[in-house]
């Protein structure tokens, strides 16, 4: 809207104030000429001129109301402009433009207006914008002097399993290598031990760091205790292996050797080589049967441990120092020895024999049947009187044909000897068959 200036003549203010002097006087009397309305006009579209005052009536005076609440409500909600208010169309400054009829002010929600002006965004772009699982922005420094930072859309390169940190590249553009070998920014897992030895602990001097490292090392007493513990463990393992060998493997091996010797004895009998006579030490010449204990064991000449006893056999006391009779002798004491534990342990349970139990010695031509008579549970190993022709302590009082079994006692020791005696009750040729004690 344009209007002519008062200096150009024909000002509309002249019509309102009559002359120019009145206009200037009115302007000078205003507090703020820019905010006060012109005469007869009001800046608010909802302003209503006061109605002419009615004739004076009796009673309290009535105050004229210049503001019209009903007109405001009607104009705001119904969108109707009251007639006869505001600026008249075609009036105003000289020049013919005047003021247009005021239009109803339109209200628009600022939030909706901002949303309408925002560019449209599809669902994929929205997900990409708010996706927190996507690639992590990377920060790259292009120039060390200006430290220009740019955000990238790609994730940093993957770090290998061996790399804990990264070393600064010497050939990186704009960043010369100023880090020495011992000032690495990152370390590999294989270098952690070396770095821990090179770098002192934080807050400690070099001397204190060395003392701390020295304190971490085990003392001589700790090293000695560790070595002693390893020795004890080794000894324990060896003892366990030795016990296993003694209690299990020696029995298996002795039973194999005794079985092989029994087969050899029977083969010699079949070939006519086992007739009674003098036998070499370690040579098998008979078989002993103890039916109650289910024992069948070869009898060899001598009581040598490596040649006879440890091979699972029973040994005959036939040396010159302690020489006893043979089963076919018409008078005497046939004495034998055997292991009670380990190495086949043929005499392990002879303590369970009762008087009358059979003890049979089988030779090439004859079965010699003895009946158990008495037992001596424990005696000194040097008591050789138990091997006499009339054994001492056996209860026998006169010469006869006896048998004596000797073994170690208690079990798994050789402190004492256990003695079992028997008396010959039958001499049965082999051609007459086995004795009843073997058949039952």
Secondary structure as the mmCIF struct_conf table of DSSP 4:
data_model
#
loop_
_struct_conf.conf_type_id
_struct_conf.id
_struct_conf.beg_label_comp_id
_struct_conf.beg_label_asym_id
_struct_conf.beg_label_seq_id
_struct_conf.end_label_comp_id
_struct_conf.end_label_asym_id
_struct_conf.end_label_seq_id
HELX_RH_3T_P HELX_RH_3T_P1 UNK A 6 UNK A 8
BEND BEND1 UNK A 9 UNK A 9
TURN_TY1_P TURN_TY1_P1 UNK A 12 UNK A 12
HELX_RH_AL_P HELX_RH_AL_P1 UNK A 13 UNK A 17
BEND BEND2 UNK A 18 UNK A 19
HELX_RH_AL_P HELX_RH_AL_P2 UNK A 20 UNK A 29
BEND BEND3 UNK A 31 UNK A 31
TURN_TY1_P TURN_TY1_P2 UNK A 33 UNK A 35
BEND BEND4 UNK A 36 UNK A 36
HELX_LH_PP_P HELX_LH_PP_P1 UNK A 37 UNK A 38
TURN_TY1_P TURN_TY1_P3 UNK A 39 UNK A 40
BEND BEND5 UNK A 43 UNK A 43
TURN_TY1_P TURN_TY1_P4 UNK A 45 UNK A 46
STRN STRN1 UNK A 47 UNK A 47
HELX_LH_PP_P HELX_LH_PP_P2 UNK A 49 UNK A 56
BEND BEND6 UNK A 58 UNK A 60
HELX_LH_PP_P HELX_LH_PP_P3 UNK A 61 UNK A 64
STRN STRN2 UNK A 67 UNK A 67
HELX_RH_AL_P HELX_RH_AL_P3 UNK A 69 UNK A 78
HELX_LH_PP_P HELX_LH_PP_P4 UNK A 81 UNK A 82
TURN_TY1_P TURN_TY1_P5 UNK A 83 UNK A 84
BEND BEND7 UNK A 86 UNK A 86
HELX_LH_PP_P HELX_LH_PP_P5 UNK A 87 UNK A 88
STRN STRN3 UNK A 89 UNK A 89
TURN_TY1_P TURN_TY1_P6 UNK A 90 UNK A 90
BEND BEND8 UNK A 92 UNK A 93
TURN_TY1_P TURN_TY1_P7 UNK A 94 UNK A 95
BEND BEND9 UNK A 96 UNK A 96
STRN STRN4 UNK A 99 UNK A 99
HELX_LH_PP_P HELX_LH_PP_P6 UNK A 100 UNK A 106
HELX_RH_AL_P HELX_RH_AL_P4 UNK A 110 UNK A 117
BEND BEND10 UNK A 118 UNK A 118
HELX_LH_PP_P HELX_LH_PP_P7 UNK A 119 UNK A 120
HELX_RH_AL_P HELX_RH_AL_P5 UNK A 123 UNK A 130
TURN_TY1_P TURN_TY1_P8 UNK A 132 UNK A 133
BEND BEND11 UNK A 134 UNK A 134
HELX_LH_PP_P HELX_LH_PP_P8 UNK A 135 UNK A 137
STRN STRN5 UNK A 139 UNK A 141
BEND BEND12 UNK A 142 UNK A 142
TURN_TY1_P TURN_TY1_P9 UNK A 144 UNK A 147
STRN STRN6 UNK A 149 UNK A 151
BEND BEND13 UNK A 153 UNK A 154
HELX_LH_PP_P HELX_LH_PP_P9 UNK A 155 UNK A 160
TURN_TY1_P TURN_TY1_P10 UNK A 161 UNK A 162
STRN STRN7 UNK A 163 UNK A 163
BEND BEND14 UNK A 164 UNK A 165
HELX_LH_PP_P HELX_LH_PP_P10 UNK A 167 UNK A 169
TURN_TY1_P TURN_TY1_P11 UNK A 170 UNK A 171
TURN_TY1_P TURN_TY1_P12 UNK A 173 UNK A 174
HELX_RH_3T_P HELX_RH_3T_P2 UNK A 181 UNK A 183
BEND BEND15 UNK A 185 UNK A 186
STRN STRN8 UNK A 188 UNK A 188
HELX_RH_3T_P HELX_RH_3T_P3 UNK A 189 UNK A 191
HELX_RH_AL_P HELX_RH_AL_P6 UNK A 192 UNK A 198
BEND BEND16 UNK A 199 UNK A 199
HELX_LH_PP_P HELX_LH_PP_P11 UNK A 200 UNK A 201
TURN_TY1_P TURN_TY1_P13 UNK A 202 UNK A 203
HELX_RH_AL_P HELX_RH_AL_P7 UNK A 206 UNK A 216
BEND BEND17 UNK A 217 UNK A 217
HELX_LH_PP_P HELX_LH_PP_P12 UNK A 218 UNK A 219
HELX_RH_AL_P HELX_RH_AL_P8 UNK A 220 UNK A 244
HELX_RH_PI_P HELX_RH_PI_P1 UNK A 245 UNK A 249
HELX_RH_AL_P HELX_RH_AL_P9 UNK A 250 UNK A 270
TURN_TY1_P TURN_TY1_P14 UNK A 271 UNK A 272
BEND BEND18 UNK A 276 UNK A 277
TURN_TY1_P TURN_TY1_P15 UNK A 281 UNK A 282
STRN STRN9 UNK A 284 UNK A 290
HELX_RH_3T_P HELX_RH_3T_P4 UNK A 291 UNK A 293
TURN_TY1_P TURN_TY1_P16 UNK A 294 UNK A 294
STRN STRN10 UNK A 295 UNK A 301
BEND BEND19 UNK A 302 UNK A 302
TURN_TY1_P TURN_TY1_P17 UNK A 305 UNK A 308
HELX_RH_3T_P HELX_RH_3T_P5 UNK A 309 UNK A 311
TURN_TY1_P TURN_TY1_P18 UNK A 312 UNK A 312
STRN STRN11 UNK A 314 UNK A 316
STRN STRN12 UNK A 318 UNK A 318
BEND BEND20 UNK A 319 UNK A 322
STRN STRN13 UNK A 323 UNK A 323
TURN_TY1_P TURN_TY1_P19 UNK A 327 UNK A 328
BEND BEND21 UNK A 329 UNK A 331
STRN STRN14 UNK A 332 UNK A 337
BEND BEND22 UNK A 340 UNK A 342
TURN_TY1_P TURN_TY1_P20 UNK A 343 UNK A 344
TURN_TY1_P TURN_TY1_P21 UNK A 346 UNK A 349
HELX_RH_3T_P HELX_RH_3T_P6 UNK A 350 UNK A 352
TURN_TY1_P TURN_TY1_P22 UNK A 355 UNK A 356
STRN STRN15 UNK A 358 UNK A 362
BEND BEND23 UNK A 364 UNK A 365
STRN STRN16 UNK A 366 UNK A 379
TURN_TY1_P TURN_TY1_P23 UNK A 381 UNK A 382
HELX_RH_3T_P HELX_RH_3T_P7 UNK A 384 UNK A 387
BEND BEND24 UNK A 388 UNK A 390
TURN_TY1_P TURN_TY1_P24 UNK A 392 UNK A 393
BEND BEND25 UNK A 394 UNK A 395
BEND BEND26 UNK A 398 UNK A 398
STRN STRN17 UNK A 401 UNK A 409
BEND BEND27 UNK A 410 UNK A 410
TURN_TY1_P TURN_TY1_P25 UNK A 411 UNK A 412
BEND BEND28 UNK A 415 UNK A 415
STRN STRN18 UNK A 416 UNK A 429
HELX_RH_3T_P HELX_RH_3T_P8 UNK A 430 UNK A 432
HELX_RH_AL_P HELX_RH_AL_P10 UNK A 436 UNK A 439
#
